[in-house]
Amino acid sequence: MKQSRKDDLIQAQMRPGVITRDGLLGDDTRALRDIIEADEAAVNRLGLSHVTLAARLRELRAAGARGLGDTVTVEGTFEISVDATRGRLPCPFGHPGLYPNEVVTVRNIQLDETLTFTRLNIHLIASHGFYEGVGSPYRLDPTTLARVLGCGVHQDPG
Ligand SMILES: [Zn+2]
């Protein structure tokens, strides 16, 4: 499907040097709608939703923020640090308001895997189902996200 002019304009905001130095697309050459649809399909296959994943990021960020810059261990599984705000970023989809550009690092101790994300990532997932383009420094692949955050069907109740 041909992408709309509106989506072209949104995607232009995601190029390097517009909102962030590296942009939000990485080396992904797909149309914005195609990136979003592919990630939505992945989220559906996991039996999850954008809102569920965003809520989990928000929850872990809030727990990490209590460390005031120091690493906090949460649920015996995650080491979380929240790096102080360095400026604010607008939403490329044109929402009003600015998102603190703090960097949250979540390490799953058991898996020895680490994720980094910003407040803008949480908003982009919750409101737009956008996980950034493949190769973008802050891309959050939904399958990796679910695994590291311990969300979804793979969890063993035993
Ligand atoms: Zn937005």
Backbone and ligand atoms as CSV (ligand in chain L), in Angstrom:
chain,resi,resn,atom,element,x,y,z
A,1,MET,N,N,0.845,-1.197,0.000
A,1,MET,CA,C,0.000,0.000,0.000
A,1,MET,C,C,0.878,1.244,0.000
A,2,LYS,N,N,0.504,2.202,-0.821
A,2,LYS,CA,C,1.240,3.484,-0.863
A,2,LYS,C,C,1.030,4.212,0.457
A,3,GLN,N,N,2.139,4.712,0.976
A,3,GLN,CA,C,2.066,5.429,2.249
A,3,GLN,C,C,1.437,6.814,2.040
A,4,SER,N,N,0.658,7.263,3.024
A,4,SER,CA,C,0.020,8.575,2.932
A,4,SER,C,C,1.042,9.695,3.071
A,5,ARG,N,N,0.673,10.871,2.609
A,5,ARG,CA,C,1.554,12.040,2.731
A,5,ARG,C,C,1.812,12.367,4.207
A,6,LYS,N,N,0.774,12.174,5.018
A,6,LYS,CA,C,0.930,12.424,6.459
A,6,LYS,C,C,2.018,11.512,7.049
A,7,ASP,N,N,1.967,10.240,6.666
A,7,ASP,CA,C,2.986,9.318,7.164
A,7,ASP,C,C,4.371,9.667,6.621
A,8,ASP,N,N,4.417,10.162,5.377
A,8,ASP,CA,C,5.712,10.603,4.832
A,8,ASP,C,C,6.294,11.727,5.683
A,9,LEU,N,N,5.428,12.651,6.086
A,9,LEU,CA,C,5.890,13.788,6.893
A,9,LEU,C,C,6.356,13.326,8.271
A,10,ILE,N,N,5.606,12.369,8.870
A,10,ILE,CA,C,6.007,11.816,10.168
A,10,ILE,C,C,7.364,11.116,10.022
A,11,GLN,N,N,7.476,10.315,8.967
A,11,GLN,CA,C,8.719,9.561,8.773
A,11,GLN,C,C,9.907,10.515,8.563
A,12,ALA,N,N,9.661,11.653,7.927
A,12,ALA,CA,C,10.731,12.642,7.720
A,12,ALA,C,C,11.257,13.167,9.058
A,13,GLN,N,N,10.357,13.263,10.050
A,13,GLN,CA,C,10.765,13.709,11.390
A,13,GLN,C,C,11.696,12.702,12.064
A,14,MET,N,N,11.672,11.468,11.575
A,14,MET,CA,C,12.445,10.390,12.203
A,14,MET,C,C,13.840,10.246,11.614
A,15,ARG,N,N,14.129,11.069,10.595
A,15,ARG,CA,C,15.450,10.964,9.956
A,15,ARG,C,C,16.535,11.496,10.900
A,16,PRO,N,N,17.788,11.069,10.690
A,16,PRO,CA,C,18.873,11.561,11.542
A,16,PRO,C,C,18.943,13.083,11.544
A,17,GLY,N,N,19.194,13.641,12.748
A,17,GLY,CA,C,19.407,15.073,12.859
A,17,GLY,C,C,18.143,15.908,12.974
A,18,VAL,N,N,16.948,15.294,12.915
A,18,VAL,CA,C,15.725,16.082,13.050
A,18,VAL,C,C,15.327,16.136,14.526
A,19,ILE,N,N,14.886,15.009,15.078
A,19,ILE,CA,C,14.540,14.969,16.508
A,19,ILE,C,C,15.730,14.499,17.335
A,20,THR,N,N,16.399,13.475,16.860
A,20,THR,CA,C,17.615,13.004,17.541
A,20,THR,C,C,18.729,12.891,16.506
A,21,ARG,N,N,19.949,12.932,17.009
A,21,ARG,CA,C,21.113,12.901,16.123
A,21,ARG,C,C,21.063,11.683,15.190
A,22,ASP,N,N,20.766,10.516,15.773
A,22,ASP,CA,C,20.802,9.283,14.987
A,22,ASP,C,C,19.472,8.964,14.314
A,23,GLY,N,N,18.434,9.713,14.661
A,23,GLY,CA,C,17.124,9.409,14.100
A,23,GLY,C,C,16.522,8.172,14.728
A,24,LEU,N,N,15.325,7.812,14.268
A,24,LEU,CA,C,14.576,6.703,14.872
A,24,LEU,C,C,14.401,5.530,13.906
A,25,LEU,N,N,15.046,5.611,12.755
A,25,LEU,CA,C,14.798,4.603,11.723
A,25,LEU,C,C,15.959,3.641,11.510
A,26,GLY,N,N,17.148,3.980,12.022
A,26,GLY,CA,C,18.300,3.121,11.782
A,26,GLY,C,C,18.562,3.009,10.296
A,27,ASP,N,N,18.862,1.801,9.841
A,27,ASP,CA,C,19.055,1.628,8.396
A,27,ASP,C,C,17.846,0.947,7.758
A,28,ASP,N,N,16.714,1.073,8.413
A,28,ASP,CA,C,15.467,0.464,7.933
A,28,ASP,C,C,14.921,1.304,6.780
A,29,THR,N,N,14.743,0.696,5.637
A,29,THR,CA,C,14.280,1.449,4.461
A,29,THR,C,C,12.783,1.251,4.207
A,30,ARG,N,N,12.109,0.499,5.078
A,30,ARG,CA,C,10.678,0.266,4.881
A,30,ARG,C,C,9.871,1.534,5.153
A,31,ALA,N,N,8.663,1.561,4.589
A,31,ALA,CA,C,7.735,2.644,4.904
A,31,ALA,C,C,7.330,2.519,6.373
A,32,LEU,N,N,7.022,3.647,6.976
A,32,LEU,CA,C,6.633,3.676,8.385
A,32,LEU,C,C,5.520,2.677,8.689
A,33,ARG,N,N,4.487,2.668,7.845
A,33,ARG,CA,C,3.353,1.750,8.080
A,33,ARG,C,C,3.803,0.295,8.078
A,34,ASP,N,N,4.764,-0.030,7.221
A,34,ASP,CA,C,5.230,-1.419,7.136
A,34,ASP,C,C,6.026,-1.806,8.382
A,35,ILE,N,N,6.812,-0.860,8.902
A,35,ILE,CA,C,7.554,-1.126,10.136
A,35,ILE,C,C,6.560,-1.390,11.271
A,36,ILE,N,N,5.545,-0.536,11.366
A,36,ILE,CA,C,4.568,-0.647,12.448
A,36,ILE,C,C,3.749,-1.941,12.318
A,37,GLU,N,N,3.371,-2.266,11.089
A,37,GLU,CA,C,2.556,-3.484,10.900
A,37,GLU,C,C,3.344,-4.748,11.223
A,38,ALA,N,N,4.605,-4.780,10.844
A,38,ALA,CA,C,5.420,-5.976,11.125
A,38,ALA,C,C,5.589,-6.162,12.628
A,39,ASP,N,N,5.821,-5.065,13.346
A,39,ASP,CA,C,5.985,-5.185,14.804
A,39,ASP,C,C,4.659,-5.524,15.477
A,40,GLU,N,N,3.581,-5.005,14.936
A,40,GLU,CA,C,2.268,-5.339,15.500
A,40,GLU,C,C,1.990,-6.834,15.360
A,41,ALA,N,N,2.360,-7.387,14.211
A,41,ALA,CA,C,2.180,-8.832,14.000
A,41,ALA,C,C,3.012,-9.617,15.010
A,42,ALA,N,N,4.230,-9.154,15.272
A,42,ALA,CA,C,5.095,-9.836,16.247
A,42,ALA,C,C,4.482,-9.775,17.648
A,43,VAL,N,N,3.954,-8.620,18.002
A,43,VAL,CA,C,3.328,-8.449,19.321
A,43,VAL,C,C,2.112,-9.380,19.439
A,44,ASN,N,N,1.320,-9.465,18.375
A,44,ASN,CA,C,0.153,-10.349,18.385
A,44,ASN,C,C,0.568,-11.808,18.536
A,45,ARG,N,N,1.639,-12.206,17.844
A,45,ARG,CA,C,2.114,-13.595,17.947
A,45,ARG,C,C,2.540,-13.912,19.373
A,46,LEU,N,N,3.048,-12.905,20.089
A,46,LEU,CA,C,3.468,-13.102,21.482
A,46,LEU,C,C,2.277,-13.134,22.437
A,47,GLY,N,N,1.083,-12.819,21.914
A,47,GLY,CA,C,-0.099,-12.768,22.763
A,47,GLY,C,C,-0.090,-11.540,23.667
A,48,LEU,N,N,0.610,-10.494,23.231
A,48,LEU,CA,C,0.737,-9.287,24.038
A,48,LEU,C,C,0.084,-8.116,23.311
A,49,SER,N,N,0.170,-6.942,23.925
A,49,SER,CA,C,-0.304,-5.717,23.283
A,49,SER,C,C,0.731,-4.624,23.507
A,50,HIS,N,N,0.645,-3.582,22.689
A,50,HIS,CA,C,1.561,-2.447,22.856
A,50,HIS,C,C,1.407,-1.860,24.262
A,51,VAL,N,N,0.148,-1.782,24.707
A,51,VAL,CA,C,-0.137,-1.174,26.009
A,51,VAL,C,C,0.511,-1.993,27.139
A,52,THR,N,N,0.436,-3.306,27.025
A,52,THR,CA,C,1.030,-4.183,28.048
A,52,THR,C,C,2.544,-4.005,28.115
A,53,LEU,N,N,3.187,-3.987,26.950
A,53,LEU,CA,C,4.649,-3.828,26.925
A,53,LEU,C,C,5.046,-2.450,27.443
A,54,ALA,N,N,4.313,-1.420,27.015
A,54,ALA,CA,C,4.627,-0.057,27.466
A,54,ALA,C,C,4.430,0.070,28.976
A,55,ALA,N,N,3.380,-0.571,29.490
A,55,ALA,CA,C,3.106,-0.499,30.932
A,55,ALA,C,C,4.247,-1.150,31.715
A,56,ARG,N,N,4.774,-2.241,31.191
A,56,ARG,CA,C,5.887,-2.929,31.857
A,56,ARG,C,C,7.145,-2.043,31.858
A,57,LEU,N,N,7.409,-1.378,30.729
A,57,LEU,CA,C,8.552,-0.456,30.666
A,57,LEU,C,C,8.374,0.686,31.664
A,58,ARG,N,N,7.158,1.199,31.729
A,58,ARG,CA,C,6.852,2.325,32.614
A,58,ARG,C,C,7.067,1.908,34.082
A,59,GLU,N,N,6.586,0.713,34.395
A,59,GLU,CA,C,6.687,0.184,35.759
A,59,GLU,C,C,8.161,0.004,36.172
A,60,LEU,N,N,8.962,-0.586,35.276
A,60,LEU,CA,C,10.364,-0.826,35.607
A,60,LEU,C,C,11.137,0.494,35.660
A,61,ARG,N,N,10.789,1.429,34.789
A,61,ARG,CA,C,11.417,2.754,34.825
A,61,ARG,C,C,11.145,3.443,36.165
A,62,ALA,N,N,9.886,3.374,36.604
A,62,ALA,CA,C,9.524,4.022,37.864
A,62,ALA,C,C,10.286,3.384,39.026
A,63,ALA,N,N,10.414,2.062,39.008
A,63,ALA,CA,C,11.162,1.377,40.068
A,63,ALA,C,C,12.623,1.794,40.028
A,64,GLY,N,N,13.188,1.898,38.831
A,64,GLY,CA,C,14.594,2.280,38.680
A,64,GLY,C,C,14.852,3.710,39.093
A,65,ALA,N,N,13.875,4.579,38.860
A,65,ALA,CA,C,14.055,6.009,39.175
A,65,ALA,C,C,14.243,6.232,40.667
A,66,ARG,N,N,13.769,5.295,41.479
A,66,ARG,CA,C,13.936,5.426,42.926
A,66,ARG,C,C,15.404,5.370,43.336
A,67,GLY,N,N,16.250,4.841,42.453
A,67,GLY,CA,C,17.684,4.787,42.755
A,67,GLY,C,C,18.394,6.109,42.563
A,68,LEU,N,N,17.705,7.111,42.027
A,68,LEU,CA,C,18.282,8.449,41.819
A,68,LEU,C,C,19.639,8.368,41.134
A,69,GLY,N,N,19.720,7.562,40.097
A,69,GLY,CA,C,20.959,7.452,39.328
A,69,GLY,C,C,21.770,6.207,39.666
A,70,ASP,N,N,21.545,5.653,40.867
A,70,ASP,CA,C,22.223,4.402,41.222
A,70,ASP,C,C,21.404,3.214,40.721
A,71,THR,N,N,22.068,2.085,40.570
A,71,THR,CA,C,21.392,0.885,40.092
A,71,THR,C,C,20.505,0.310,41.200
A,72,VAL,N,N,19.298,-0.074,40.811
A,72,VAL,CA,C,18.335,-0.653,41.741
A,72,VAL,C,C,18.044,-2.080,41.269
A,73,THR,N,N,17.984,-3.017,42.207
A,73,THR,CA,C,17.585,-4.377,41.845
A,73,THR,C,C,16.088,-4.531,42.122
A,74,VAL,N,N,15.353,-5.000,41.107
A,74,VAL,CA,C,13.898,-5.063,41.177
A,74,VAL,C,C,13.447,-6.502,40.919
A,75,GLU,N,N,12.550,-6.975,41.754
A,75,GLU,CA,C,11.956,-8.314,41.613
A,75,GLU,C,C,13.019,-9.410,41.615
A,76,GLY,N,N,14.194,-9.108,42.138
A,76,GLY,CA,C,15.285,-10.086,42.175
A,76,GLY,C,C,15.801,-10.475,40.797
A,77,THR,N,N,15.347,-9.791,39.766
A,77,THR,CA,C,15.648,-10.196,38.387
A,77,THR,C,C,16.281,-9.091,37.563
A,78,PHE,N,N,15.934,-7.846,37.885
A,78,PHE,CA,C,16.346,-6.733,37.032
A,78,PHE,C,C,17.257,-5.773,37.787
A,79,GLU,N,N,18.339,-5.380,37.127
A,79,GLU,CA,C,19.160,-4.268,37.605
A,79,GLU,C,C,18.820,-3.078,36.724
A,80,ILE,N,N,18.317,-2.017,37.345
A,80,ILE,CA,C,17.805,-0.889,36.576
A,80,ILE,C,C,18.519,0.383,36.997
A,81,SER,N,N,18.936,1.151,36.004
A,81,SER,CA,C,19.440,2.488,36.319
A,81,SER,C,C,18.778,3.489,35.384
A,82,VAL,N,N,18.516,4.662,35.920
A,82,VAL,CA,C,17.887,5.736,35.150
A,82,VAL,C,C,18.863,6.899,35.125
A,83,ASP,N,N,19.339,7.206,33.929
A,83,ASP,CA,C,20.349,8.246,33.746
A,83,ASP,C,C,19.648,9.598,33.608
A,84,ALA,N,N,20.134,10.564,34.356
A,84,ALA,CA,C,19.468,11.870,34.457
A,84,ALA,C,C,19.105,12.459,33.088
A,85,THR,N,N,18.056,13.232,33.119
A,85,THR,CA,C,17.520,13.868,31.925
A,85,THR,C,C,18.564,14.738,31.231
A,86,ARG,N,N,18.668,14.553,29.940
A,86,ARG,CA,C,19.507,15.429,29.117
A,86,ARG,C,C,18.621,15.989,28.024
A,87,GLY,N,N,17.911,17.026,28.338
A,87,GLY,CA,C,17.045,17.646,27.336
A,87,GLY,C,C,15.726,16.909,27.178
A,88,ARG,N,N,14.930,17.368,26.242
A,88,ARG,CA,C,13.612,16.803,26.009
A,88,ARG,C,C,13.398,16.615,24.526
A,89,LEU,N,N,12.585,15.612,24.205
A,89,LEU,CA,C,12.341,15.278,22.797
A,89,LEU,C,C,10.855,15.362,22.477
A,90,PRO,N,N,10.518,15.862,21.286
A,90,PRO,CA,C,9.112,15.864,20.874
A,90,PRO,C,C,8.725,14.520,20.241
A,91,CYS,N,N,7.437,14.246,20.218
A,91,CYS,CA,C,6.922,13.062,19.522
A,91,CYS,C,C,6.911,13.327,18.020
A,92,PRO,N,N,7.505,12.435,17.215
A,92,PRO,CA,C,7.528,12.668,15.766
A,92,PRO,C,C,6.144,12.585,15.118
A,93,PHE,N,N,5.177,12.019,15.817
A,93,PHE,CA,C,3.825,11.919,15.277
A,93,PHE,C,C,3.030,13.211,15.500
A,94,GLY,N,N,3.671,14.202,16.126
A,94,GLY,CA,C,3.051,15.513,16.228
A,94,GLY,C,C,2.245,15.761,17.480
A,95,HIS,N,N,2.365,14.859,18.474
A,95,HIS,CA,C,1.696,15.132,19.741
A,95,HIS,C,C,2.314,16.358,20.399
A,96,PRO,N,N,1.517,17.153,21.109
A,96,PRO,CA,C,2.117,18.238,21.891
A,96,PRO,C,C,2.880,17.659,23.076
A,97,GLY,N,N,3.761,18.440,23.629
A,97,GLY,CA,C,4.501,17.994,24.812
A,97,GLY,C,C,5.869,17.463,24.446
A,98,LEU,N,N,6.717,17.361,25.466
A,98,LEU,CA,C,8.094,16.924,25.280
A,98,LEU,C,C,8.395,15.815,26.277
A,99,TYR,N,N,9.222,14.865,25.845
A,99,TYR,CA,C,9.536,13.700,26.663
A,99,TYR,C,C,10.975,13.799,27.161
A,100,PRO,N,N,11.183,13.700,28.492
A,100,PRO,CA,C,12.548,13.784,29.018
A,100,PRO,C,C,13.443,12.749,28.347
A,101,ASN,N,N,14.605,13.207,27.944
A,101,ASN,CA,C,15.520,12.331,27.205
A,101,ASN,C,C,16.424,11.552,28.148
A,102,GLU,N,N,15.847,10.969,29.184
A,102,GLU,CA,C,16.652,10.163,30.098
A,102,GLU,C,C,16.783,8.758,29.508
A,103,VAL,N,N,17.875,8.112,29.879
A,103,VAL,CA,C,18.125,6.770,29.359
A,103,VAL,C,C,17.955,5.766,30.498
A,104,VAL,N,N,17.059,4.808,30.282
A,104,VAL,CA,C,16.796,3.767,31.274
A,104,VAL,C,C,17.491,2.489,30.793
A,105,THR,N,N,18.267,1.889,31.679
A,105,THR,CA,C,18.947,0.635,31.354
A,105,THR,C,C,18.379,-0.461,32.253
A,106,VAL,N,N,17.895,-1.515,31.636
A,106,VAL,CA,C,17.334,-2.643,32.376
A,106,VAL,C,C,18.127,-3.893,32.005
A,107,ARG,N,N,18.774,-4.473,33.014
A,107,ARG,CA,C,19.495,-5.724,32.767
A,107,ARG,C,C,18.762,-6.858,33.454
A,108,ASN,N,N,18.414,-7.870,32.672
A,108,ASN,CA,C,17.835,-9.081,33.236
A,108,ASN,C,C,18.998,-9.960,33.690
A,109,ILE,N,N,19.125,-10.097,35.003
A,109,ILE,CA,C,20.294,-10.778,35.569
A,109,ILE,C,C,20.320,-12.242,35.148
A,110,GLN,N,N,19.129,-12.877,35.155
A,110,GLN,CA,C,19.087,-14.293,34.835
A,110,GLN,C,C,19.472,-14.583,33.385
A,111,LEU,N,N,19.013,-13.723,32.476
A,111,LEU,CA,C,19.307,-13.922,31.055
A,111,LEU,C,C,20.608,-13.254,30.638
A,112,ASP,N,N,21.118,-12.370,31.499
A,112,ASP,CA,C,22.271,-11.542,31.162
A,112,ASP,C,C,22.045,-10.802,29.838
A,113,GLU,N,N,20.871,-10.200,29.735
A,113,GLU,CA,C,20.540,-9.387,28.557
A,113,GLU,C,C,20.112,-8.017,29.043
A,114,THR,N,N,20.472,-7.000,28.272
A,114,THR,CA,C,20.234,-5.618,28.675
A,114,THR,C,C,19.451,-4.869,27.607
A,115,LEU,N,N,18.515,-4.050,28.055
A,115,LEU,CA,C,17.760,-3.154,27.178
A,115,LEU,C,C,18.027,-1.718,27.593
A,116,THR,N,N,18.025,-0.807,26.630
A,116,THR,CA,C,18.020,0.612,26.984
A,116,THR,C,C,16.869,1.281,26.258
A,117,PHE,N,N,16.240,2.226,26.938
A,117,PHE,CA,C,15.120,2.932,26.327
A,117,PHE,C,C,14.947,4.295,26.982
A,118,THR,N,N,14.142,5.118,26.328
A,118,THR,CA,C,13.850,6.466,26.838
A,118,THR,C,C,12.339,6.582,27.074
A,119,ARG,N,N,11.941,7.708,27.684
A,119,ARG,CA,C,10.514,7.972,27.889
A,119,ARG,C,C,9.789,8.063,26.550
A,120,LEU,N,N,10.493,8.611,25.545
A,120,LEU,CA,C,9.862,8.694,24.218
A,120,LEU,C,C,9.555,7.297,23.680
A,121,ASN,N,N,10.461,6.329,23.903
A,121,ASN,CA,C,10.174,4.954,23.477
A,121,ASN,C,C,8.855,4.459,24.064
A,122,ILE,N,N,8.651,4.726,25.354
A,122,ILE,CA,C,7.436,4.235,26.014
A,122,ILE,C,C,6.205,4.851,25.352
A,123,HIS,N,N,6.270,6.153,25.117
A,123,HIS,CA,C,5.155,6.831,24.446
A,123,HIS,C,C,4.945,6.280,23.033
A,124,LEU,N,N,6.024,6.092,22.291
A,124,LEU,CA,C,5.895,5.640,20.896
A,124,LEU,C,C,5.262,4.254,20.827
A,125,ILE,N,N,5.581,3.404,21.801
A,125,ILE,CA,C,4.988,2.064,21.827
A,125,ILE,C,C,3.521,2.156,22.256
A,126,ALA,N,N,3.265,2.857,23.349
A,126,ALA,CA,C,1.906,2.902,23.898
A,126,ALA,C,C,0.930,3.570,22.931
A,127,SER,N,N,1.327,4.680,22.332
A,127,SER,CA,C,0.386,5.476,21.540
A,127,SER,C,C,0.459,5.193,20.051
A,128,HIS,N,N,1.580,4.681,19.566
A,128,HIS,CA,C,1.749,4.544,18.117
A,128,HIS,C,C,2.163,3.141,17.680
A,129,GLY,N,N,2.417,2.248,18.612
A,129,GLY,CA,C,2.872,0.910,18.233
A,129,GLY,C,C,4.173,0.962,17.449
A,130,PHE,N,N,5.008,1.961,17.747
A,130,PHE,CA,C,6.262,2.159,16.997
A,130,PHE,C,C,7.450,1.818,17.887
A,131,TYR,N,N,8.245,0.840,17.443
A,131,TYR,CA,C,9.378,0.326,18.221
A,131,TYR,C,C,10.712,0.793,17.633
A,132,GLU,N,N,10.635,1.712,16.673
A,132,GLU,CA,C,11.768,2.263,15.919
A,132,GLU,C,C,12.221,1.274,14.837
A,133,GLY,N,N,12.961,1.845,13.882
A,133,GLY,CA,C,13.401,1.049,12.736
A,133,GLY,C,C,14.546,0.114,13.106
A,134,VAL,N,N,14.711,-0.934,12.311
A,134,VAL,CA,C,15.789,-1.895,12.545
A,134,VAL,C,C,17.130,-1.186,12.343
A,135,GLY,N,N,18.020,-1.317,13.337
A,135,GLY,CA,C,19.325,-0.655,13.285
A,135,GLY,C,C,19.356,0.652,14.042
A,136,SER,N,N,18.194,1.145,14.477
A,136,SER,CA,C,18.163,2.367,15.285
A,136,SER,C,C,18.725,2.061,16.681
A,137,PRO,N,N,19.526,2.995,17.260
A,137,PRO,CA,C,20.127,2.701,18.571
A,137,PRO,C,C,19.101,2.373,19.659
A,138,TYR,N,N,17.900,2.935,19.558
A,138,TYR,CA,C,16.883,2.677,20.582
A,138,TYR,C,C,15.743,1.800,20.080
A,139,ARG,N,N,15.996,1.067,19.007
A,139,ARG,CA,C,15.013,0.073,18.569
A,139,ARG,C,C,14.767,-0.919,19.697
A,140,LEU,N,N,13.479,-1.244,19.952
A,140,LEU,CA,C,13.115,-2.265,20.932
A,140,LEU,C,C,12.366,-3.359,20.193
A,141,ASP,N,N,13.082,-4.362,19.763
A,141,ASP,CA,C,12.437,-5.468,19.059
A,141,ASP,C,C,11.415,-6.110,20.003
A,142,PRO,N,N,10.146,-6.249,19.554
A,142,PRO,CA,C,9.112,-6.731,20.478
A,142,PRO,C,C,9.412,-8.097,21.096
A,143,THR,N,N,9.994,-8.995,20.322
A,143,THR,CA,C,10.274,-10.335,20.849
A,143,THR,C,C,11.368,-10.280,21.917
A,144,THR,N,N,12.400,-9.492,21.656
A,144,THR,CA,C,13.469,-9.302,22.645
A,144,THR,C,C,12.917,-8.633,23.896
A,145,LEU,N,N,12.094,-7.613,23.664
A,145,LEU,CA,C,11.479,-6.870,24.762
A,145,LEU,C,C,10.696,-7.815,25.679
A,146,ALA,N,N,9.852,-8.629,25.083
A,146,ALA,CA,C,9.018,-9.544,25.868
A,146,ALA,C,C,9.884,-10.527,26.648
A,147,ARG,N,N,10.949,-11.017,26.010
A,147,ARG,CA,C,11.817,-11.998,26.672
A,147,ARG,C,C,12.545,-11.364,27.855
A,148,VAL,N,N,13.167,-10.212,27.608
A,148,VAL,CA,C,13.978,-9.589,28.660
A,148,VAL,C,C,13.105,-9.088,29.814
A,149,LEU,N,N,11.922,-8.577,29.480
A,149,LEU,CA,C,11.033,-8.044,30.520
A,149,LEU,C,C,10.220,-9.133,31.218
A,150,GLY,N,N,10.301,-10.349,30.691
A,150,GLY,CA,C,9.543,-11.436,31.299
A,150,GLY,C,C,8.047,-11.287,31.100
A,151,CYS,N,N,7.639,-10.848,29.905
A,151,CYS,CA,C,6.210,-10.715,29.577
A,151,CYS,C,C,5.797,-11.867,28.680
A,152,GLY,N,N,4.597,-12.349,28.882
A,152,GLY,CA,C,4.012,-13.189,27.860
A,152,GLY,C,C,4.047,-14.675,28.113
A,153,VAL,N,N,3.782,-15.396,27.031
A,153,VAL,CA,C,3.406,-16.797,27.087
A,153,VAL,C,C,4.524,-17.751,27.499
A,154,HIS,N,N,5.792,-17.315,27.350
A,154,HIS,CA,C,6.889,-18.237,27.616
A,154,HIS,C,C,7.108,-18.441,29.114
A,155,GLN,N,N,6.434,-17.633,29.938
A,155,GLN,CA,C,6.718,-17.715,31.369
A,155,GLN,C,C,6.249,-19.048,31.946
A,156,ASP,N,N,7.117,-19.637,32.698
A,156,ASP,CA,C,6.833,-20.944,33.281
A,156,ASP,C,C,6.288,-20.750,34.703
A,157,PRO,N,N,5.044,-21.146,34.928
A,157,PRO,CA,C,4.471,-20.916,36.262
A,157,PRO,C,C,5.154,-21.769,37.331
A,158,GLY,N,N,5.797,-22.881,36.926
A,158,GLY,CA,C,6.436,-23.750,37.899
A,158,GLY,C,C,7.680,-23.087,38.462
L,1,ZN,ZN,ZN,2.883,10.726,19.988
